[in-house]
């Protein structure tokens, strides 16, 4: 799509994507050279984006601040939801963990839904704008319902201070509000991450590096938002000031929304690519219709659309690969298809003939699924940190120098270790690794970094089990009060290890899924990455349910009873470590056999993204 000339000048666009504008000035004419983006991004009017007037770190920073404030608001609800369920809603330990796991799972499932809408119909910017309004509404509803009828009698809600039973309507309002929050936070998150990366032209070497860095900074912003919530807001809420905490979250979300809107005039955009479910279905149907036909010996004989439409949408064609050959039949050109192709102005029926790029889109997603499934268990560990680790901490000695540490605040060690590790990775850890090895090694690929993170998660669960054994040893005199004389600071190593595991897994996961999905499905790739956390939440809940059902037979209290001093939470942590080890072995097999996507460069030459 060629840019239009200004009203007071002319424009010329060449292969180098530069336009020369002639502006009439009072004392003559001046030639001003304007550079356009080369990745197909457009401005708010749908015209090719001008680099100097759009995108870059000015827009990227607005989105990072938005993410930090949105996460602050979400974490203010998230980190204490287990304790809120126990103190205010009168749930048991197992019920509170189930409520939290299901809710977190729904958050990440909504992220997949939001990614689909973003790539297909709404676009990334509009997805963020719409669902962050839903997010604010949910926070207002939670703040009002807590203030009006959940905290009864006055002063209840602290640890050990139970509230009165609630009416069904009041419970319903609580669940409606938290699931509105889940929708408003989950749906725009993958779109926001991808939208931030869209502000950098990957065809420009300098901006390409910034684009890669954005995902790391995005996760740092997320963690910094959590840091504020898990230090200040957690303490406020643990003192029983739930209303103050929730209204603070609401204000944070409103300010975040203002930052999002403030960059509206400068953002770069990519047009939605249409419904991927329809395109995938067309490939399946077309391949089944031609199941009896033989594939041509030359892959060049398969159908591909070489029009310029893809380039104007910022979408590159995907080169043919050899896996999943049965799908290639969808691109076989039958005699009746050839007639339509030769007739000018007519396109073949997509339910009978698909392009190679369309077929490769399906192959890309199929190749990602085994890796995606293996990353689920890292989320199981993360969910346990936010639920069972908090319950474990609540049953320990929380006094340090006359200060009572809120159990949920221990996640600060997770946040700090994650953020510090991410910021030091490129500047210190990789250079140190090169120096120690005394050679030029390959920088660990995203797949390798995910594997390292999964291995560290195993160690974190083992440490958590050992700490629980020690906690039980020091709980001899406190069996009825569900506490122990062992200091809560003994949880620090397990939180730090989970944080380092996150730094490896989640940043690499975002990079991997963003790079290995087609151009029109970038948000869906990030959403798929985030949805592994959803599945991890449900898997964590299922494992806990099964374990409790098995271990509570014959009148036994089970491994995770209402009073942890009567159970064996350590055994549950060790079981999680064993399952994580099995998952790690499966991941290594999947990673070794993974084949990366092959994309055509926008300049016309071929490019293969290699993920070793």
N, C-alpha and C positions, 0 to 999 in steps of 0.2 A: 504494500500500500504506500504510494508516494505521498509525501507531505505536501500540503497546499502552500502556495506562495502567500506572503503577507500582502495586505492591502496597499502597502507603500513600497513594495519591492518584488523581486523575482527570486525563484529558487531552482537550484539544480542539484539532483541527487545522483551520485555515482556509486560504483561498486564499493567505495570506501565508506559509504553511509554518511557522507558529509554534505551539508547543504550550505551554499553560499547565498546569503541574503544581501540585497542592496537596499539600504535604508536611506531615504531622502533626509538630509540634514540641512540646516539653514545655510551653511557655508559650502555645500557640495554633497558629494556622495562618499560613503564609507563602506568598505567591504567587511562584513562580519561573518566569520565562519562558525557554524553551529554543528555539533556532532550529535548524531542520533544513536540510540541503542541498536545493537545488531542481533539481539536475542528475540526480537518480535514483540517486545513489551510496548504498551501504548499508554497514553495519558488518559485523563478523565473524559476527554472528548472522543476517544477511540482513534486518535492519530498517533503516529510513531512518536515515542517519548524522546524528548531532547535531554541529553545527559546533564547539561548544566542546570536545567530547570526542574529536574525530577529525580526521585530516588536517592541513592547514596546513603551515607551514614546519618544525614539529617533526618531522613524518614525512618531509617533503621532504628535510631535511638528513640524516636517517639514510640515505635512499636515495642521496643525492649522495656521502656518505662511502663507502657500499658500492660505488658505481660507481668512485670514485677508487681504492680499494684493489684492487678486481677488475682494473681497468685496469693498475695498477702491476704486479700479478702477470703479467698477459698480456703487457704490454710488455717485461717482463724476459725473456720467452721470444722474443717477436716480433722485437725490434730486432736481436738477435744471431743469429737463426736462420740467416742467410746465412753468417756467419763460422763458426758451429758446424758447418754442413754442410761447409764447406771444410776446416776444421782437424781436426774430429773424425771426420766421415764420409768425408773425402777426395774431396769433390765438386769438379768444375771450376766456373768462374764461371757458365757457362751452366746447368749442372745445379743449382747452388745457387739461382740466380734462378728456375728452373722449380719447384723444390721449394717455395720460398717463395711464389711466385705461386699455385700450386695450393692450398697450405695456406690462404693468406689468402682465396682464393675460396671454399673450403669453409666457413670461419668465417662468412662473410656469407650463404652459402646456408643454413646452419643457422639463421641469424637469421630467415630467411623461414619455415622450418619451425616454429621456436619461436613466432613471431607467429601462425601458423595455429592451433597448439594452444592458445595463450593466449586468442585471441578465440573459439574454437570450443568447447572442452571444459574446459580446466584452470583458466582464469582467470589473471590476470596475476601475482598473488601466488604461487600454487602453481607456476606455470611457473618463476619465479625460485628458489623454494625447492628444487625438484627438480633443476634443471639446474646450479645452483651446487654441489650435492653432486657431480655428475659432474665438474665443473670441478676440485674439490679432489682427487678420485681421480686424474684425469689428471696433475695437478701432482705428486702423490706418486709416481706411476708413473715420470714423467720423472726426478724427483730420484733415485729408487732405481736405475733402469737406468743413469743416468749415473754414479752412484757405484760400482755393482757391476761393470760390464763395458764401458762405452763409453770411459772415459778410460784407455786402455792404450797405452804404458807410463805410469807415474806421471810427472806433469809435462807431459804433452802437452796440446794444446788451445789454446795461445797462438797468436797470429798468427805463422805461419812454422814452428810446431812441430806436425807432422802426427802423428796417432795411427795405431796399427796397423790393418790391415784387420779388419773385424768379421765375425762369423758371421751367417748369415741370420736366426737367432732373435733376435740382439741388435738387428739393424736393424729387424726386425718389431716388437720391443718399443718401440723409439724411435717408429716411425710410429703405433703404437696409442696411445701416451701423448699425442703431439702432436695427434692427431685427437680424442681424448677432451677435450683442452683446447679444441680448436676447437668441439666440440659444447657443452661446458659454458660457454664464453664467448659464443658466437654466439647460441645459442637463447634465453637469457633477456634479452639486451640490449634488443631492441625492447619487450619486455614491461616491463622495468624503466623505460625512458624514459616509456612510456605510463602505467605505474603511478604514477610520481612526479607526472605531470601530473594524474592522477585525484585527488590529494590536495587539489586546489583546485576550488572550485565556480565553473564558468564563468558561472553565472547571477548571481553576486555580482560587481559591478564591480571591487572591490578584489582579490578572489581570481582574477578573470579575468586581471588584469594579472600576477599572480604565476604563473599557469598559463603565460602566454606567456613569462615570464622563465625558467621552469624549464628549458626546452629549451636556452637559452643557457648556464645554469649547469651543466646536465648535460654539455655538451660541454667546458666549462671544467674540471669535475671529471675528465673523461676525460683532458684534456691535462695536468692537474697530476699525475695518476697516472703518465702517461708521462714527465713531467719527472723525477720521482724515479728511475724505472727507467732512463732514458737518461742519467743522470749518475752515480749511485752504482752501480747493478747492472751497467750496461754496463762500467764500469771494472773492477769485480770479475771479471766474466766474461772480459774481454779479457786479464786477468792469468793466465787459466787456471783460476780458481776457479769453475768451472761448477757444482759441487755446492753451494757456498755460495750462489751466486746463485739456483739453482733452489729450494733449501729456503727461502730468503727469500721467494720468490714464493709458495710453498705456505703459509707462515705468514700472509702478507698476505691470501690468499684466505680462510683460516679466520677471521681477524679480521673481514673484510668480511661473512662469513656471520653472524657474531654480531650485527653492526649491523643486518643485514636482519631477523633474528628479533626483535630488541629492540623493534621497533615494531609487532609483530603485533596487540596489543590495541587499537591506535589507528588502523590503516590504514582508508581508505575503499576500497570495492570496487565494481566493476560486474560484473553477472552475464554469463557467456559467452553469446554470441548464437546458437550453433549453427554447423553446418558451412556456410561460405560457398560451397564447391564445389558442394554439393547445391543451394543456392539459385540459384547462377548457372546450373547445368545445367537447373533447372526453367524458367528464363526462356528459355533457348535452345530447349528442347523445346516449350514452350507456344507460342512465337512461330512455330516451324516448323509446328506442327499447324494454326495459323490463318493460314498464309501466303497463303491465297486470300481472306481476309476483308478488307474495306475498313475503314480506321480511321475512327472517328466524327469529325465536324467539331468537336465540342465535347469538349475533353480531360476535362471533368468527368464524362463518361460512362464513362471508363476505371475499372477496379475499384481501390478502395483500402479498406484496413481501418481504420476509425475507432474501434476499440475502445481502451480505456485500457491495454491490456497493454504497448504499446510504452513508454508514459510511465513505468510502474513499473520497466522495465528500463533507464531512462535513455536510450532510443533515440528520436530524433525521426523523423518521417516526412520523406521527401524530396519536394520539389515537382517536378512534371513539367517536363521540358525538351524542346526540339524535336530535338535530335540523335539519330542512330541510330533513326529512326522504325520500322525493321523490327522492333525489339525491343518496340515499344509494342503489337504484336499480342498479346503474351502477356497483356496486361491487358484485352483486349476481352471483354466479357461476352456469351457465347453464350446462346441460349435454355436449353440444358441446365444452364448455370452459374447462370442466374437462378433456376431451380427449387430448386437446392440452397441458394442464398443466402436465399430466402424461407422455406424450411423451417427453423424455429427449432432451434438446436442443431447444425446441419450446416454444415460448412465446405467450400468448393469444392476439388476436387482440384488441388494446387499444380502438378502436371505438365500441367494444362490451363488453369488460370487463376492468374495472379500479380498481386500488388498493384503499383501504380505505384512505391511505394518499393522493392520488390524489383527491378523493372526498372531503376530509376534507380541502384541499387547497381552493376549491371553496366555501365551507361553511365559511371559515375564512374571505374571501374577502366580502361575502354577509353580514356577521355580522358587518364588519367594515364600510360598506356604510352608515348606519344611523348616526353613530357617525361622519363620515367624512362630511356628508351633514350639520350637525349642527355646525361644526367648520367653515363653510364658512363665516358666518356673522362676526366672529371676524376679518377676513381678510377685510371685507367691512370697518370696523372701521379703520384698519391700512392703507388702501388705501386712505381713506378720510384724514388721518393725513398727507400723503405725497402729497395730491393735494389740497383739500379744506382748510385744516389748513394753508397751505402755502399761498394760495390766501387770506385768512382772515388776516394773518400776514402782507402781502404786503399792505393791506389797513388800517394798524394801524400806530401809531407813533413809528418808528424804531430807534429813537435817544436816546441813553443812554450815558450821559456824553460826548457829542460831537462825539460819535461813532455810526455809522449806522449799526444796526444788520441786516444781510441778513435774510429774512423770513425763508428760508430753514434751516438756522442754528439753529432754535428753536428745531429742531428734536434732537439736542444734549441732551436736557433734557430727551427725550425718551430713547436715547442710554445709558446715564449714569444711569438712574433709572433701566433699564433692566439689564445692566451688574452688577451693585452693588447688585441688588436683587438676581441674580443668584449666585454670589460668596458668599453672606452671607446666602443663604437659608439653606444649610446643616450645616454650622459652627455656625450660630447665631440664625436664626429664629426658626428652629426645636428644638434645645435645650431650647430656651426661651419658646416655646410652651409647651414642656414637663414640664418645671419648673412651669409655670403658672397653668397648669391643675393639677399638683401634682399627676400625675399617669403616667403610661406607655401607651400612646395612640398609635394607629396605625398611622404610617406616612402616610400623604395623598397620595393616589394612583394617577397615571397619570390621570385617569378619573376625580377624584375629583379636581385635580389642574386645569384641563381644565375648569371645571365648575366654579371655583373661578375666573379664568381669564375672562370668558364670562360675569360674573356678574360685574366685575370691568369695562369692556368695556362699559356697559350700563351707568355707572356713568360718564365715560369720555365724552360720547356724550351729556349728560345733562349739564355738566360743559361747554362744547364747545358752546352749545346753549345759556347759560346764559352770557358767555363772549361776544358772538355776539350781544346780546341785549344791553349790556353795550357799545359795540363799536358803535352801531348805535346811541345811545343816545349822544355820544360825536362826532358825525359826522355832526352835524347840519350846521356847517360853511364850510364843505368840500365836499358837495354833488357832485360837478362837478369834483373834483380831485380824487375821490375814495380813500379817506383816512379818518383818524379819529385822534383825539388828545389822545385817549386811548392808553397807552403804550403796546407794543407788549409783554412785560413781563407778562401781564395778561394771556397769553396763557400757561404759565408754568404748572399750575395744570393739564390741559387736556393732555399735552404731557407726564407728569410724570405718570398719570393714564394709558395712553395707553402703556407706557413702562412696568409698573408692570403687566398689562394684558398680554402683549407679553411674559414676563418672565414665567408666569404661563402657558399660552396656548402653545407656540411654542416648548419649551423644553419638556414639558409633551407630546405634540403631537408626537414629534420625538421618544421619549422613548416608547410610547404606540404603535405606528404603527410598530416600529422595533421589539418589543417584541411579537406582535400579528400576525405577518405574518410568513409563513413558512421559513425555512432556505434558500431555493433557491430563495426567493422573497424579501429579506431584502431591497435592493435598491428600489424595486417597492413600498414597504411599506413606505419608507421615501418619495419617489416621490408622492405617494398618499397623504401623509400628506402635502407636499408642494403644490400640485395641488389644495388644498382647497383655497390657496391664489389666484390661477388663477381664480377659479370660483368666489371668492370674488371680484376680479377686474371687471369681467364681470357683476356681480350682482350690484356692485356700479355704473357702467356705465349705466346699464339698469334702475336702480332706478332714477338716475339723469335725464335720458332721459324722463322717464314717468312723473316725477314731473315737469320738465320744460314744457312738452307738455300740461299738465293739467293747470299749474299756469300761462301760458303765453297766454291763450285764450282771446279773445275780446280785443286785442291790449295791454294787460298787459305785463310787462317786465319779470314776473316770479320770482321765489324765488332766482335764481342764475343768475342774468343778467350780462352783461359786466361790469357795475359799481355796485359793491356790495352795495353801499349806497342806490341804488334804489330798492334793493330786500329784501328778508327775509331769509338769510342763517340760521338764528336761528331756523326757523320753519323746515328747512331741517334736522338740527342736532337733533331736538326733535323727528321728524319722525323716524330718524335712531335709536334713543334710544328706541322707542316703538317697532320697528321691532326687535331690538336686544333682548328686553325683551321676546317677543314671541318666538324667537329662543332659548333663554335660557330655557324656559319651556319645549320645545320639546326635548332639549338636556338632561335634567334631566330624562325624561321618557326613552329615548334611553339608557342612561348610567345605569339605574337601571335594565334594561332587558338584558344587554350585557352578553354573556357567553364567557369566555376566552378560548384560544387555549390550548390543552393538548398535550404535546410533550413527546416522549420517550427519556430517558436519553441515552447518548452514552455508558455508562457503562452497560446498559442493564436493568436498573430499570426505573420505570415510574416517570415522573415529570409533575406536573400541575402548569402552571404559573397563579396565581390567581390575577386578577385585580379587587379589590373591588370597 
